[in-house]
């Protein structure tokens, strides 16, 4: 994907933005469970973005790890 103003507002760019919007939104949550659920949602969106638009297996790996860690943490509490 080219880095242009136009590409930032195409479907792929908007999916990438959504991932970060969810992540920022998670940081304003007062309850840890809500924070973790938003981080998981953000990571799933990022996995989609990394897989379909960026073709980045490293990003998919790290986002998947982020999902798994947060699911384990949710199950502990």
mmCIF file of the N, C-alpha and C atoms, coordinates in Angstrom:
data_MODEL
# 
_entry.id   MODEL 
# 
loop_
_atom_site.group_PDB 
_atom_site.id 
_atom_site.type_symbol 
_atom_site.label_atom_id 
_atom_site.label_alt_id 
_atom_site.label_comp_id 
_atom_site.label_asym_id 
_atom_site.label_entity_id 
_atom_site.label_seq_id 
_atom_site.pdbx_PDB_ins_code 
_atom_site.Cartn_x 
_atom_site.Cartn_y 
_atom_site.Cartn_z 
_atom_site.occupancy 
_atom_site.B_iso_or_equiv 
_atom_site.pdbx_formal_charge 
_atom_site.auth_seq_id 
_atom_site.auth_comp_id 
_atom_site.auth_asym_id 
_atom_site.auth_atom_id 
_atom_site.pdbx_PDB_model_num 
ATOM 1   N N  . UNK A 1 1  ? 0.844   -1.172  0.000  1.00 0.00 ? 1  UNK A N  1 
ATOM 2   C CA . UNK A 1 1  ? 0.000   0.000   0.000  1.00 0.00 ? 1  UNK A CA 1 
ATOM 3   C C  . UNK A 1 1  ? 0.891   1.237   0.000  1.00 0.00 ? 1  UNK A C  1 
ATOM 4   N N  . UNK A 1 2  ? 0.619   2.158   -0.907 1.00 0.00 ? 2  UNK A N  1 
ATOM 5   C CA . UNK A 1 2  ? 1.364   3.407   -0.956 1.00 0.00 ? 2  UNK A CA 1 
ATOM 6   C C  . UNK A 1 2  ? 0.895   4.348   0.142  1.00 0.00 ? 2  UNK A C  1 
ATOM 7   N N  . UNK A 1 3  ? 1.800   5.138   0.651  1.00 0.00 ? 3  UNK A N  1 
ATOM 8   C CA . UNK A 1 3  ? 1.460   6.090   1.697  1.00 0.00 ? 3  UNK A CA 1 
ATOM 9   C C  . UNK A 1 3  ? 1.123   7.434   1.061  1.00 0.00 ? 3  UNK A C  1 
ATOM 10  N N  . UNK A 1 4  ? -0.157  7.638   0.813  1.00 0.00 ? 4  UNK A N  1 
ATOM 11  C CA . UNK A 1 4  ? -0.645  8.902   0.272  1.00 0.00 ? 4  UNK A CA 1 
ATOM 12  C C  . UNK A 1 4  ? -1.892  9.296   1.050  1.00 0.00 ? 4  UNK A C  1 
ATOM 13  N N  . UNK A 1 5  ? -2.307  10.536  0.883  1.00 0.00 ? 5  UNK A N  1 
ATOM 14  C CA . UNK A 1 5  ? -3.524  10.990  1.544  1.00 0.00 ? 5  UNK A CA 1 
ATOM 15  C C  . UNK A 1 5  ? -4.722  10.186  1.048  1.00 0.00 ? 5  UNK A C  1 
ATOM 16  N N  . UNK A 1 6  ? -4.739  9.896   -0.252 1.00 0.00 ? 6  UNK A N  1 
ATOM 17  C CA . UNK A 1 6  ? -5.837  9.118   -0.827 1.00 0.00 ? 6  UNK A CA 1 
ATOM 18  C C  . UNK A 1 6  ? -5.883  7.710   -0.232 1.00 0.00 ? 6  UNK A C  1 
ATOM 19  N N  . UNK A 1 7  ? -4.729  7.061   -0.109 1.00 0.00 ? 7  UNK A N  1 
ATOM 20  C CA . UNK A 1 7  ? -4.703  5.695   0.425  1.00 0.00 ? 7  UNK A CA 1 
ATOM 21  C C  . UNK A 1 7  ? -5.120  5.651   1.889  1.00 0.00 ? 7  UNK A C  1 
ATOM 22  N N  . UNK A 1 8  ? -4.920  6.738   2.611  1.00 0.00 ? 8  UNK A N  1 
ATOM 23  C CA . UNK A 1 8  ? -5.300  6.779   4.017  1.00 0.00 ? 8  UNK A CA 1 
ATOM 24  C C  . UNK A 1 8  ? -6.812  6.714   4.197  1.00 0.00 ? 8  UNK A C  1 
ATOM 25  N N  . UNK A 1 9  ? -7.561  7.072   3.160  1.00 0.00 ? 9  UNK A N  1 
ATOM 26  C CA . UNK A 1 9  ? -9.014  7.085   3.258  1.00 0.00 ? 9  UNK A CA 1 
ATOM 27  C C  . UNK A 1 9  ? -9.686  6.003   2.419  1.00 0.00 ? 9  UNK A C  1 
ATOM 28  N N  . UNK A 1 10 ? -8.916  5.108   1.834  1.00 0.00 ? 10 UNK A N  1 
ATOM 29  C CA . UNK A 1 10 ? -9.476  3.942   1.160  1.00 0.00 ? 10 UNK A CA 1 
ATOM 30  C C  . UNK A 1 10 ? -9.850  2.903   2.213  1.00 0.00 ? 10 UNK A C  1 
ATOM 31  N N  . UNK A 1 11 ? -10.495 1.843   1.814  1.00 0.00 ? 11 UNK A N  1 
ATOM 32  C CA . UNK A 1 11 ? -10.952 0.821   2.762  1.00 0.00 ? 11 UNK A CA 1 
ATOM 33  C C  . UNK A 1 11 ? -9.823  0.298   3.639  1.00 0.00 ? 11 UNK A C  1 
ATOM 34  N N  . UNK A 1 12 ? -8.694  -0.057  3.032  1.00 0.00 ? 12 UNK A N  1 
ATOM 35  C CA . UNK A 1 12 ? -7.571  -0.577  3.813  1.00 0.00 ? 12 UNK A CA 1 
ATOM 36  C C  . UNK A 1 12 ? -7.061  0.420   4.829  1.00 0.00 ? 12 UNK A C  1 
ATOM 37  N N  . UNK A 1 13 ? -6.941  1.666   4.406  1.00 0.00 ? 13 UNK A N  1 
ATOM 38  C CA . UNK A 1 13 ? -6.486  2.702   5.323  1.00 0.00 ? 13 UNK A CA 1 
ATOM 39  C C  . UNK A 1 13 ? -7.448  2.903   6.481  1.00 0.00 ? 13 UNK A C  1 
ATOM 40  N N  . UNK A 1 14 ? -8.738  2.852   6.191  1.00 0.00 ? 14 UNK A N  1 
ATOM 41  C CA . UNK A 1 14 ? -9.738  3.032   7.241  1.00 0.00 ? 14 UNK A CA 1 
ATOM 42  C C  . UNK A 1 14 ? -9.732  1.865   8.233  1.00 0.00 ? 14 UNK A C  1 
ATOM 43  N N  . UNK A 1 15 ? -9.471  0.661   7.741  1.00 0.00 ? 15 UNK A N  1 
ATOM 44  C CA . UNK A 1 15 ? -9.352  -0.498  8.645  1.00 0.00 ? 15 UNK A CA 1 
ATOM 45  C C  . UNK A 1 15 ? -8.148  -0.301  9.570  1.00 0.00 ? 15 UNK A C  1 
ATOM 46  N N  . UNK A 1 16 ? -7.045  0.170   9.011  1.00 0.00 ? 16 UNK A N  1 
ATOM 47  C CA . UNK A 1 16 ? -5.866  0.465   9.831  1.00 0.00 ? 16 UNK A CA 1 
ATOM 48  C C  . UNK A 1 16 ? -6.150  1.535   10.873 1.00 0.00 ? 16 UNK A C  1 
ATOM 49  N N  . UNK A 1 17 ? -6.879  2.580   10.478 1.00 0.00 ? 17 UNK A N  1 
ATOM 50  C CA . UNK A 1 17 ? -7.252  3.639   11.427 1.00 0.00 ? 17 UNK A CA 1 
ATOM 51  C C  . UNK A 1 17 ? -8.147  3.089   12.539 1.00 0.00 ? 17 UNK A C  1 
ATOM 52  N N  . UNK A 1 18 ? -9.112  2.240   12.158 1.00 0.00 ? 18 UNK A N  1 
ATOM 53  C CA . UNK A 1 18 ? -10.029 1.672   13.141 1.00 0.00 ? 18 UNK A CA 1 
ATOM 54  C C  . UNK A 1 18 ? -9.277  0.898   14.218 1.00 0.00 ? 18 UNK A C  1 
ATOM 55  N N  . UNK A 1 19 ? -8.251  0.176   13.817 1.00 0.00 ? 19 UNK A N  1 
ATOM 56  C CA . UNK A 1 19 ? -7.455  -0.569  14.776 1.00 0.00 ? 19 UNK A CA 1 
ATOM 57  C C  . UNK A 1 19 ? -6.871  0.358   15.845 1.00 0.00 ? 19 UNK A C  1 
ATOM 58  N N  . UNK A 1 20 ? -6.334  1.474   15.412 1.00 0.00 ? 20 UNK A N  1 
ATOM 59  C CA . UNK A 1 20 ? -5.740  2.414   16.367 1.00 0.00 ? 20 UNK A CA 1 
ATOM 60  C C  . UNK A 1 20 ? -6.786  3.200   17.149 1.00 0.00 ? 20 UNK A C  1 
ATOM 61  N N  . UNK A 1 21 ? -7.925  3.494   16.546 1.00 0.00 ? 21 UNK A N  1 
ATOM 62  C CA . UNK A 1 21 ? -8.998  4.177   17.276 1.00 0.00 ? 21 UNK A CA 1 
ATOM 63  C C  . UNK A 1 21 ? -9.466  3.298   18.431 1.00 0.00 ? 21 UNK A C  1 
ATOM 64  N N  . UNK A 1 22 ? -9.650  2.006   18.169 1.00 0.00 ? 22 UNK A N  1 
ATOM 65  C CA . UNK A 1 22 ? -10.050 1.091   19.235 1.00 0.00 ? 22 UNK A CA 1 
ATOM 66  C C  . UNK A 1 22 ? -8.991  0.996   20.324 1.00 0.00 ? 22 UNK A C  1 
ATOM 67  N N  . UNK A 1 23 ? -7.737  1.007   19.932 1.00 0.00 ? 23 UNK A N  1 
ATOM 68  C CA . UNK A 1 23 ? -6.652  0.941   20.906 1.00 0.00 ? 23 UNK A CA 1 
ATOM 69  C C  . UNK A 1 23 ? -6.614  2.193   21.783 1.00 0.00 ? 23 UNK A C  1 
ATOM 70  N N  . UNK A 1 24 ? -6.760  3.347   21.178 1.00 0.00 ? 24 UNK A N  1 
ATOM 71  C CA . UNK A 1 24 ? -6.787  4.605   21.947 1.00 0.00 ? 24 UNK A CA 1 
ATOM 72  C C  . UNK A 1 24 ? -8.013  4.636   22.855 1.00 0.00 ? 24 UNK A C  1 
ATOM 73  N N  . UNK A 1 25 ? -9.157  4.203   22.327 1.00 0.00 ? 25 UNK A N  1 
ATOM 74  C CA . UNK A 1 25 ? -10.378 4.153   23.123 1.00 0.00 ? 25 UNK A CA 1 
ATOM 75  C C  . UNK A 1 25 ? -10.202 3.239   24.334 1.00 0.00 ? 25 UNK A C  1 
ATOM 76  N N  . UNK A 1 26 ? -9.481  2.148   24.156 1.00 0.00 ? 26 UNK A N  1 
ATOM 77  C CA . UNK A 1 26 ? -9.260  1.225   25.275 1.00 0.00 ? 26 UNK A CA 1 
ATOM 78  C C  . UNK A 1 26 ? -8.503  1.899   26.415 1.00 0.00 ? 26 UNK A C  1 
ATOM 79  N N  . UNK A 1 27 ? -7.659  2.851   26.087 1.00 0.00 ? 27 UNK A N  1 
ATOM 80  C CA . UNK A 1 27 ? -6.845  3.509   27.111 1.00 0.00 ? 27 UNK A CA 1 
ATOM 81  C C  . UNK A 1 27 ? -7.654  4.428   28.019 1.00 0.00 ? 27 UNK A C  1 
ATOM 82  N N  . UNK A 1 28 ? -8.880  4.781   27.631 1.00 0.00 ? 28 UNK A N  1 
ATOM 83  C CA . UNK A 1 28 ? -9.700  5.640   28.488 1.00 0.00 ? 28 UNK A CA 1 
ATOM 84  C C  . UNK A 1 28 ? -10.683 4.835   29.332 1.00 0.00 ? 28 UNK A C  1 
ATOM 85  N N  . UNK A 1 29 ? -10.651 3.521   29.213 1.00 0.00 ? 29 UNK A N  1 
ATOM 86  C CA . UNK A 1 29 ? -11.541 2.673   30.001 1.00 0.00 ? 29 UNK A CA 1 
ATOM 87  C C  . UNK A 1 29 ? -11.050 2.594   31.442 1.00 0.00 ? 29 UNK A C  1 
ATOM 88  N N  . UNK A 1 30 ? -11.981 2.681   32.364 1.00 0.00 ? 30 UNK A N  1 
ATOM 89  C CA . UNK A 1 30 ? -11.633 2.593   33.781 1.00 0.00 ? 30 UNK A CA 1 
ATOM 90  C C  . UNK A 1 30 ? -11.610 1.138   34.260 1.00 0.00 ? 30 UNK A C  1 
ATOM 91  N N  . UNK A 1 31 ? -12.437 0.306   33.637 1.00 0.00 ? 31 UNK A N  1 
ATOM 92  C CA . UNK A 1 31 ? -12.484 -1.109  34.022 1.00 0.00 ? 31 UNK A CA 1 
ATOM 93  C C  . UNK A 1 31 ? -11.511 -1.902  33.151 1.00 0.00 ? 31 UNK A C  1 
ATOM 94  N N  . UNK A 1 32 ? -10.704 -2.710  33.806 1.00 0.00 ? 32 UNK A N  1 
ATOM 95  C CA . UNK A 1 32 ? -9.683  -3.481  33.100 1.00 0.00 ? 32 UNK A CA 1 
ATOM 96  C C  . UNK A 1 32 ? -10.300 -4.448  32.093 1.00 0.00 ? 32 UNK A C  1 
ATOM 97  N N  . UNK A 1 33 ? -11.453 -5.018  32.419 1.00 0.00 ? 33 UNK A N  1 
ATOM 98  C CA . UNK A 1 33 ? -12.078 -5.961  31.492 1.00 0.00 ? 33 UNK A CA 1 
ATOM 99  C C  . UNK A 1 33 ? -12.492 -5.257  30.195 1.00 0.00 ? 33 UNK A C  1 
ATOM 100 N N  . UNK A 1 34 ? -13.027 -4.052  30.293 1.00 0.00 ? 34 UNK A N  1 
ATOM 101 C CA . UNK A 1 34 ? -13.397 -3.294  29.087 1.00 0.00 ? 34 UNK A CA 1 
ATOM 102 C C  . UNK A 1 34 ? -12.156 -2.912  28.287 1.00 0.00 ? 34 UNK A C  1 
ATOM 103 N N  . UNK A 1 35 ? -11.113 -2.526  28.981 1.00 0.00 ? 35 UNK A N  1 
ATOM 104 C CA . UNK A 1 35 ? -9.857  -2.188  28.313 1.00 0.00 ? 35 UNK A CA 1 
ATOM 105 C C  . UNK A 1 35 ? -9.363  -3.391  27.520 1.00 0.00 ? 35 UNK A C  1 
ATOM 106 N N  . UNK A 1 36 ? -9.340  -4.552  28.153 1.00 0.00 ? 36 UNK A N  1 
ATOM 107 C CA . UNK A 1 36 ? -8.848  -5.761  27.479 1.00 0.00 ? 36 UNK A CA 1 
ATOM 108 C C  . UNK A 1 36 ? -9.725  -6.153  26.295 1.00 0.00 ? 36 UNK A C  1 
ATOM 109 N N  . UNK A 1 37 ? -11.030 -6.015  26.422 1.00 0.00 ? 37 UNK A N  1 
ATOM 110 C CA . UNK A 1 37 ? -11.923 -6.362  25.315 1.00 0.00 ? 37 UNK A CA 1 
ATOM 111 C C  . UNK A 1 37 ? -11.704 -5.434  24.113 1.00 0.00 ? 37 UNK A C  1 
ATOM 112 N N  . UNK A 1 38 ? -11.469 -4.167  24.380 1.00 0.00 ? 38 UNK A N  1 
ATOM 113 C CA . UNK A 1 38 ? -11.196 -3.239  23.283 1.00 0.00 ? 38 UNK A CA 1 
ATOM 114 C C  . UNK A 1 38 ? -9.826  -3.497  22.661 1.00 0.00 ? 38 UNK A C  1 
ATOM 115 N N  . UNK A 1 39 ? -8.858  -3.877  23.469 1.00 0.00 ? 39 UNK A N  1 
ATOM 116 C CA . UNK A 1 39 ? -7.545  -4.239  22.927 1.00 0.00 ? 39 UNK A CA 1 
ATOM 117 C C  . UNK A 1 39 ? -7.671  -5.477  22.036 1.00 0.00 ? 39 UNK A C  1 
ATOM 118 N N  . UNK A 1 40 ? -8.473  -6.444  22.468 1.00 0.00 ? 40 UNK A N  1 
ATOM 119 C CA . UNK A 1 40 ? -8.696  -7.643  21.652 1.00 0.00 ? 40 UNK A CA 1 
ATOM 120 C C  . UNK A 1 40 ? -9.366  -7.270  20.340 1.00 0.00 ? 40 UNK A C  1 
ATOM 121 N N  . UNK A 1 41 ? -10.387 -6.424  20.398 1.00 0.00 ? 41 UNK A N  1 
ATOM 122 C CA . UNK A 1 41 ? -11.064 -5.986  19.173 1.00 0.00 ? 41 UNK A CA 1 
ATOM 123 C C  . UNK A 1 41 ? -10.088 -5.258  18.252 1.00 0.00 ? 41 UNK A C  1 
ATOM 124 N N  . UNK A 1 42 ? -9.275  -4.390  18.833 1.00 0.00 ? 42 UNK A N  1 
ATOM 125 C CA . UNK A 1 42 ? -8.265  -3.659  18.065 1.00 0.00 ? 42 UNK A CA 1 
ATOM 126 C C  . UNK A 1 42 ? -7.290  -4.620  17.389 1.00 0.00 ? 42 UNK A C  1 
ATOM 127 N N  . UNK A 1 43 ? -6.852  -5.624  18.129 1.00 0.00 ? 43 UNK A N  1 
ATOM 128 C CA . UNK A 1 43 ? -5.892  -6.584  17.584 1.00 0.00 ? 43 UNK A CA 1 
ATOM 129 C C  . UNK A 1 43 ? -6.506  -7.413  16.461 1.00 0.00 ? 43 UNK A C  1 
ATOM 130 N N  . UNK A 1 44 ? -7.785  -7.791  16.586 1.00 0.00 ? 44 UNK A N  1 
ATOM 131 C CA . UNK A 1 44 ? -8.442  -8.529  15.506 1.00 0.00 ? 44 UNK A CA 1 
ATOM 132 C C  . UNK A 1 44 ? -8.543  -7.678  14.240 1.00 0.00 ? 44 UNK A C  1 
ATOM 133 N N  . UNK A 1 45 ? -8.860  -6.411  14.411 1.00 0.00 ? 45 UNK A N  1 
ATOM 134 C CA . UNK A 1 45 ? -8.906  -5.513  13.249 1.00 0.00 ? 45 UNK A CA 1 
ATOM 135 C C  . UNK A 1 45 ? -7.507  -5.374  12.649 1.00 0.00 ? 45 UNK A C  1 
ATOM 136 N N  . UNK A 1 46 ? -6.491  -5.256  13.501 1.00 0.00 ? 46 UNK A N  1 
ATOM 137 C CA . UNK A 1 46 ? -5.113  -5.132  13.030 1.00 0.00 ? 46 UNK A CA 1 
ATOM 138 C C  . UNK A 1 46 ? -4.656  -6.405  12.315 1.00 0.00 ? 46 UNK A C  1 
ATOM 139 N N  . UNK A 1 47 ? -5.089  -7.569  12.798 1.00 0.00 ? 47 UNK A N  1 
ATOM 140 C CA . UNK A 1 47 ? -4.754  -8.827  12.128 1.00 0.00 ? 47 UNK A CA 1 
ATOM 141 C C  . UNK A 1 47 ? -5.344  -8.817  10.724 1.00 0.00 ? 47 UNK A C  1 
ATOM 142 N N  . UNK A 1 48 ? -6.583  -8.395  10.602 1.00 0.00 ? 48 UNK A N  1 
ATOM 143 C CA . UNK A 1 48 ? -7.224  -8.302  9.292  1.00 0.00 ? 48 UNK A CA 1 
ATOM 144 C C  . UNK A 1 48 ? -6.451  -7.357  8.383  1.00 0.00 ? 48 UNK A C  1 
ATOM 145 N N  . UNK A 1 49 ? -6.081  -6.211  8.918  1.00 0.00 ? 49 UNK A N  1 
ATOM 146 C CA . UNK A 1 49 ? -5.329  -5.216  8.146  1.00 0.00 ? 49 UNK A CA 1 
ATOM 147 C C  . UNK A 1 49 ? -3.966  -5.759  7.727  1.00 0.00 ? 49 UNK A C  1 
ATOM 148 N N  . UNK A 1 50 ? -3.251  -6.352  8.682  1.00 0.00 ? 50 UNK A N  1 
ATOM 149 C CA . UNK A 1 50 ? -1.925  -6.907  8.384  1.00 0.00 ? 50 UNK A CA 1 
ATOM 150 C C  . UNK A 1 50 ? -2.009  -8.036  7.364  1.00 0.00 ? 50 UNK A C  1 
ATOM 151 N N  . UNK A 1 51 ? -3.022  -8.885  7.478  1.00 0.00 ? 51 UNK A N  1 
ATOM 152 C CA . UNK A 1 51 ? -3.125  -10.054 6.616  1.00 0.00 ? 51 UNK A CA 1 
ATOM 153 C C  . UNK A 1 51 ? -3.548  -9.681  5.192  1.00 0.00 ? 51 UNK A C  1 
ATOM 154 N N  . UNK A 1 52 ? -4.635  -8.914  5.076  1.00 0.00 ? 52 UNK A N  1 
ATOM 155 C CA . UNK A 1 52 ? -5.209  -8.657  3.759  1.00 0.00 ? 52 UNK A CA 1 
ATOM 156 C C  . UNK A 1 52 ? -4.584  -7.481  3.019  1.00 0.00 ? 52 UNK A C  1 
ATOM 157 N N  . UNK A 1 53 ? -4.213  -6.446  3.741  1.00 0.00 ? 53 UNK A N  1 
ATOM 158 C CA . UNK A 1 53 ? -3.695  -5.259  3.055  1.00 0.00 ? 53 UNK A CA 1 
ATOM 159 C C  . UNK A 1 53 ? -2.172  -5.174  3.067  1.00 0.00 ? 53 UNK A C  1 
ATOM 160 N N  . UNK A 1 54 ? -1.559  -5.454  4.182  1.00 0.00 ? 54 UNK A N  1 
ATOM 161 C CA . UNK A 1 54 ? -0.100  -5.314  4.274  1.00 0.00 ? 54 UNK A CA 1 
ATOM 162 C C  . UNK A 1 54 ? 0.644   -6.594  3.921  1.00 0.00 ? 54 UNK A C  1 
ATOM 163 N N  . UNK A 1 55 ? -0.025  -7.736  4.008  1.00 0.00 ? 55 UNK A N  1 
ATOM 164 C CA . UNK A 1 55 ? 0.636   -9.038  3.775  1.00 0.00 ? 55 UNK A CA 1 
ATOM 165 C C  . UNK A 1 55 ? 1.852   -9.178  4.695  1.00 0.00 ? 55 UNK A C  1 
ATOM 166 N N  . UNK A 1 56 ? 1.624   -8.874  5.984  1.00 0.00 ? 56 UNK A N  1 
ATOM 167 C CA . UNK A 1 56 ? 2.705   -8.805  6.970  1.00 0.00 ? 56 UNK A CA 1 
ATOM 168 C C  . UNK A 1 56 ? 2.553   -9.908  8.018  1.00 0.00 ? 56 UNK A C  1 
ATOM 169 N N  . UNK A 1 57 ? 3.246   -11.035 7.846  1.00 0.00 ? 57 UNK A N  1 
ATOM 170 C CA . UNK A 1 57 ? 3.105   -12.128 8.819  1.00 0.00 ? 57 UNK A CA 1 
ATOM 171 C C  . UNK A 1 57 ? 3.665   -11.783 10.200 1.00 0.00 ? 57 UNK A C  1 
ATOM 172 N N  . UNK A 1 58 ? 4.631   -10.905 10.266 1.00 0.00 ? 58 UNK A N  1 
ATOM 173 C CA . UNK A 1 58 ? 5.185   -10.502 11.567 1.00 0.00 ? 58 UNK A CA 1 
ATOM 174 C C  . UNK A 1 58 ? 4.122   -9.735  12.362 1.00 0.00 ? 58 UNK A C  1 
ATOM 175 N N  . UNK A 1 59 ? 3.448   -8.815  11.705 1.00 0.00 ? 59 UNK A N  1 
ATOM 176 C CA . UNK A 1 59 ? 2.365   -8.072  12.366 1.00 0.00 ? 59 UNK A CA 1 
ATOM 177 C C  . UNK A 1 59 ? 1.249   -8.995  12.816 1.00 0.00 ? 59 UNK A C  1 
ATOM 178 N N  . UNK A 1 60 ? 0.887   -9.964  11.976 1.00 0.00 ? 60 UNK A N  1 
ATOM 179 C CA . UNK A 1 60 ? -0.156  -10.935 12.334 1.00 0.00 ? 60 UNK A CA 1 
ATOM 180 C C  . UNK A 1 60 ? 0.271   -11.728 13.563 1.00 0.00 ? 60 UNK A C  1 
ATOM 181 N N  . UNK A 1 61 ? 1.530   -12.152 13.609 1.00 0.00 ? 61 UNK A N  1 
ATOM 182 C CA . UNK A 1 61 ? 2.033   -12.904 14.760 1.00 0.00 ? 61 UNK A CA 1 
ATOM 183 C C  . UNK A 1 61 ? 1.899   -12.094 16.047 1.00 0.00 ? 61 UNK A C  1 
ATOM 184 N N  . UNK A 1 62 ? 2.377   -10.850 16.048 1.00 0.00 ? 62 UNK A N  1 
ATOM 185 C CA . UNK A 1 62 ? 2.359   -10.043 17.266 1.00 0.00 ? 62 UNK A CA 1 
ATOM 186 C C  . UNK A 1 62 ? 0.945   -9.668  17.696 1.00 0.00 ? 62 UNK A C  1 
ATOM 187 N N  . UNK A 1 63 ? 0.091   -9.376  16.741 1.00 0.00 ? 63 UNK A N  1 
ATOM 188 C CA . UNK A 1 63 ? -1.294  -9.055  17.087 1.00 0.00 ? 63 UNK A CA 1 
ATOM 189 C C  . UNK A 1 63 ? -2.013  -10.284 17.634 1.00 0.00 ? 63 UNK A C  1 
ATOM 190 N N  . UNK A 1 64 ? -1.717  -11.458 17.081 1.00 0.00 ? 64 UNK A N  1 
ATOM 191 C CA . UNK A 1 64 ? -2.305  -12.703 17.585 1.00 0.00 ? 64 UNK A CA 1 
ATOM 192 C C  . UNK A 1 64 ? -1.833  -12.964 19.014 1.00 0.00 ? 64 UNK A C  1 
ATOM 193 N N  . UNK A 1 65 ? -0.568  -12.735 19.267 1.00 0.00 ? 65 UNK A N  1 
ATOM 194 C CA . UNK A 1 65 ? -0.036  -12.885 20.623 1.00 0.00 ? 65 UNK A CA 1 
ATOM 195 C C  . UNK A 1 65 ? -0.723  -11.916 21.588 1.00 0.00 ? 65 UNK A C  1 
ATOM 196 N N  . UNK A 1 66 ? -0.961  -10.699 21.132 1.00 0.00 ? 66 UNK A N  1 
ATOM 197 C CA . UNK A 1 66 ? -1.663  -9.707  21.948 1.00 0.00 ? 66 UNK A CA 1 
ATOM 198 C C  . UNK A 1 66 ? -3.074  -10.183 22.291 1.00 0.00 ? 66 UNK A C  1 
ATOM 199 N N  . UNK A 1 67 ? -3.767  -10.765 21.322 1.00 0.00 ? 67 UNK A N  1 
ATOM 200 C CA . UNK A 1 67 ? -5.106  -11.317 21.561 1.00 0.00 ? 67 UNK A CA 1 
ATOM 201 C C  . UNK A 1 67 ? -5.029  -12.425 22.604 1.00 0.00 ? 67 UNK A C  1 
ATOM 202 N N  . UNK A 1 68 ? -4.101  -13.362 22.412 1.00 0.00 ? 68 UNK A N  1 
ATOM 203 C CA . UNK A 1 68 ? -3.997  -14.502 23.322 1.00 0.00 ? 68 UNK A CA 1 
ATOM 204 C C  . UNK A 1 68 ? -3.686  -14.077 24.757 1.00 0.00 ? 68 UNK A C  1 
ATOM 205 N N  . UNK A 1 69 ? -2.763  -13.160 24.917 1.00 0.00 ? 69 UNK A N  1 
ATOM 206 C CA . UNK A 1 69 ? -2.399  -12.684 26.262 1.00 0.00 ? 69 UNK A CA 1 
ATOM 207 C C  . UNK A 1 69 ? -3.592  -12.034 26.934 1.00 0.00 ? 69 UNK A C  1 
ATOM 208 N N  . UNK A 1 70 ? -4.332  -11.234 26.193 1.00 0.00 ? 70 UNK A N  1 
ATOM 209 C CA . UNK A 1 70 ? -5.487  -10.560 26.785 1.00 0.00 ? 70 UNK A CA 1 
ATOM 210 C C  . UNK A 1 70 ? -6.627  -11.520 27.085 1.00 0.00 ? 70 UNK A C  1 
ATOM 211 N N  . UNK A 1 71 ? -6.801  -12.547 26.269 1.00 0.00 ? 71 UNK A N  1 
ATOM 212 C CA . UNK A 1 71 ? -7.815  -13.554 26.576 1.00 0.00 ? 71 UNK A CA 1 
ATOM 213 C C  . UNK A 1 71 ? -7.440  -14.309 27.836 1.00 0.00 ? 71 UNK A C  1 
ATOM 214 N N  . UNK A 1 72 ? -6.176  -14.668 27.972 1.00 0.00 ? 72 UNK A N  1 
ATOM 215 C CA . UNK A 1 72 ? -5.725  -15.357 29.194 1.00 0.00 ? 72 UNK A CA 1 
ATOM 216 C C  . UNK A 1 72 ? -5.936  -14.453 30.399 1.00 0.00 ? 72 UNK A C  1 
ATOM 217 N N  . UNK A 1 73 ? -5.576  -13.195 30.293 1.00 0.00 ? 73 UNK A N  1 
ATOM 218 C CA . UNK A 1 73 ? -5.750  -12.266 31.410 1.00 0.00 ? 73 UNK A CA 1 
ATOM 219 C C  . UNK A 1 73 ? -7.219  -12.092 31.779 1.00 0.00 ? 73 UNK A C  1 
ATOM 220 N N  . UNK A 1 74 ? -8.090  -12.054 30.777 1.00 0.00 ? 74 UNK A N  1 
ATOM 221 C CA . UNK A 1 74 ? -9.540  -11.954 31.062 1.00 0.00 ? 74 UNK A CA 1 
ATOM 222 C C  . UNK A 1 74 ? -10.040 -13.200 31.777 1.00 0.00 ? 74 UNK A C  1 
ATOM 223 N N  . UNK A 1 75 ? -9.528  -14.350 31.394 1.00 0.00 ? 75 UNK A N  1 
ATOM 224 C CA . UNK A 1 75 ? -9.987  -15.601 31.998 1.00 0.00 ? 75 UNK A CA 1 
ATOM 225 C C  . UNK A 1 75 ? -9.484  -15.762 33.435 1.00 0.00 ? 75 UNK A C  1 
ATOM 226 N N  . UNK A 1 76 ? -8.373  -15.134 33.755 1.00 0.00 ? 76 UNK A N  1 
ATOM 227 C CA . UNK A 1 76 ? -7.814  -15.214 35.121 1.00 0.00 ? 76 UNK A CA 1 
ATOM 228 C C  . UNK A 1 76 ? -8.633  -14.399 36.097 1.00 0.00 ? 76 UNK A C  1 
ATOM 229 N N  . UNK A 1 77 ? -9.084  -13.234 35.663 1.00 0.00 ? 77 UNK A N  1 
ATOM 230 C CA . UNK A 1 77 ? -9.802  -12.342 36.587 1.00 0.00 ? 77 UNK A CA 1 
ATOM 231 C C  . UNK A 1 77 ? -11.277 -12.586 36.623 1.00 0.00 ? 77 UNK A C  1 
# 
